[in-house]
């Protein structure tokens, strides 16, 4: 089947925070708690190291403070989110400056039923866009590339 990359790039009207986006998504059924009852996040620091960390649900506030701290604004940070009802999730990657973020479906990726080699980006858009509008969404671009 080969490899594939699928993601949705979101642009916001002004800089946003991980907390604001997570709050909007939580209201739409998403959670920072993955199936294994953990919270996973990443900080890409000045050394360009993409270190992933695991935490527990009871420490989510500490994780959000760390991701949103002013010292991390120049760096990419990420938080995994999961939609229990949809049984899928992925990575929210917040880019430097925080006016853009990418969603990458990585947890039990949903496929198009009639074309399982493709990601059901329409499902993800339907589950993400209405919530992100409340957080200042300006636009999005979805794409998938098969190699």
C-alpha positions as CSV (number, residue, x, y, z in Angstrom):
1,X,0.0,0.0,0.0
2,X,2.9,2.4,0.5
3,X,3.0,5.3,3.0
4,X,0.8,8.3,3.1
5,X,0.6,11.6,4.8
6,X,-2.7,13.2,5.7
7,X,-3.2,16.4,7.6
8,X,-5.4,19.4,8.0
9,X,-3.7,22.8,8.4
10,X,-5.7,25.4,10.3
11,X,-5.2,29.2,10.3
12,X,-6.5,31.4,13.1
13,X,-7.3,35.1,13.0
14,X,-5.0,35.8,15.8
15,X,-2.5,33.8,18.0
16,X,-4.3,31.1,20.0
17,X,-3.3,28.8,22.8
18,X,-3.3,25.1,23.3
19,X,-5.7,25.6,26.2
20,X,-8.2,27.6,24.0
21,X,-8.1,25.0,21.2
22,X,-8.5,22.1,23.7
23,X,-11.4,23.9,25.4
24,X,-13.2,24.3,22.1
25,X,-12.5,20.7,21.1
26,X,-13.6,19.3,24.5
27,X,-17.0,20.9,24.0
28,X,-17.3,19.0,20.8
29,X,-16.4,15.6,22.3
30,X,-12.6,15.6,22.0
31,X,-10.3,14.9,24.9
32,X,-6.6,15.2,25.6
33,X,-6.8,11.8,27.3
34,X,-5.9,9.0,25.0
35,X,-7.2,5.4,25.1
36,X,-4.3,4.3,27.4
37,X,-5.5,6.9,30.0
38,X,-2.5,9.2,29.3
39,X,-1.8,12.7,28.0
40,X,0.9,12.9,25.3
41,X,2.6,16.1,24.3
42,X,5.7,17.4,22.5
43,X,7.9,20.4,22.7
44,X,10.4,21.2,19.9
45,X,13.0,23.2,21.7
46,X,15.9,25.4,20.6
47,X,18.0,22.3,19.8
48,X,15.3,21.2,17.4
49,X,14.6,18.1,19.4
50,X,11.1,16.7,19.1
51,X,10.8,15.2,22.6
52,X,7.5,13.5,23.4
53,X,6.3,13.2,27.0
54,X,3.5,11.3,28.7
55,X,1.5,12.6,31.6
56,X,-1.6,11.6,33.5
57,X,-5.1,13.2,33.1
58,X,-5.0,14.7,36.5
59,X,-1.9,16.8,35.4
60,X,-3.5,18.2,32.2
61,X,-3.5,21.8,33.6
62,X,0.3,21.6,34.2
63,X,0.8,20.3,30.7
64,X,-1.3,23.1,29.2
65,X,0.6,25.8,31.2
66,X,3.9,24.3,30.0
67,X,2.8,24.2,26.3
68,X,1.4,27.8,26.5
69,X,4.3,29.4,28.4
70,X,5.8,32.4,26.6
71,X,9.2,30.7,26.4
72,X,7.7,28.1,24.1
73,X,6.0,30.5,21.7
74,X,9.0,30.4,19.2
75,X,8.8,26.6,19.1
76,X,6.4,24.0,17.8
77,X,4.4,22.2,20.5
78,X,2.0,19.4,20.1
79,X,-0.8,17.6,22.0
80,X,-2.5,14.4,21.1
81,X,-6.3,14.4,21.2
82,X,-8.8,11.6,21.0
83,X,-12.5,11.5,20.1
84,X,-14.0,8.6,22.2
85,X,-17.3,8.4,20.2
86,X,-15.4,8.5,16.9
87,X,-12.8,6.1,18.2
88,X,-10.0,8.1,16.6
89,X,-7.6,10.8,17.3
90,X,-4.4,12.5,16.3
91,X,-1.8,15.1,16.9
92,X,-2.5,18.8,17.2
93,X,0.8,20.6,16.2
94,X,0.9,24.3,17.1
95,X,3.3,26.2,15.0
96,X,5.6,29.0,16.1
97,X,3.6,32.2,16.6
98,X,0.4,30.1,17.3
99,X,-1.7,31.4,14.3
100,X,-1.4,28.1,12.6
101,X,-1.8,24.5,13.7
102,X,-1.9,21.2,12.0
103,X,-4.0,18.2,12.8
104,X,-2.5,14.8,11.8
105,X,-4.7,11.8,12.2
106,X,-2.5,9.3,13.9
107,X,-4.6,7.3,16.4
108,X,-6.9,4.7,14.8
109,X,-7.1,6.7,11.6
110,X,-10.5,6.7,9.9
111,X,-10.6,5.5,6.3
112,X,-13.0,6.4,3.5
113,X,-15.3,3.3,3.6
114,X,-15.4,2.9,-0.2
115,X,-11.7,3.7,-0.6
116,X,-9.9,2.5,2.5
117,X,-6.5,3.5,1.2
118,X,-7.5,7.1,1.9
119,X,-8.1,9.0,5.1
120,X,-11.7,10.1,5.8
121,X,-10.7,13.8,6.0
122,X,-14.3,14.8,5.7
123,X,-15.1,13.1,9.0
124,X,-12.2,15.0,10.7
125,X,-13.3,18.3,9.2
126,X,-16.8,17.8,10.4
127,X,-15.6,16.9,13.9
128,X,-13.0,19.7,14.1
129,X,-14.1,22.8,12.1
130,X,-17.3,23.8,14.0
131,X,-15.4,23.7,17.3
132,X,-12.4,25.6,16.0
133,X,-14.6,28.4,14.6
134,X,-15.4,29.3,18.2
135,X,-11.6,29.6,18.8
136,X,-11.1,32.1,16.0
137,X,-10.6,29.8,13.0
138,X,-9.9,31.8,9.8
139,X,-9.5,28.9,7.3
140,X,-8.1,25.4,6.6
141,X,-6.5,23.3,4.0
142,X,-6.8,19.5,4.0
143,X,-4.7,17.2,2.0
144,X,-3.4,13.6,1.7
145,X,-0.5,12.4,-0.3
146,X,0.3,8.8,-1.0
147,X,3.8,7.7,-1.8
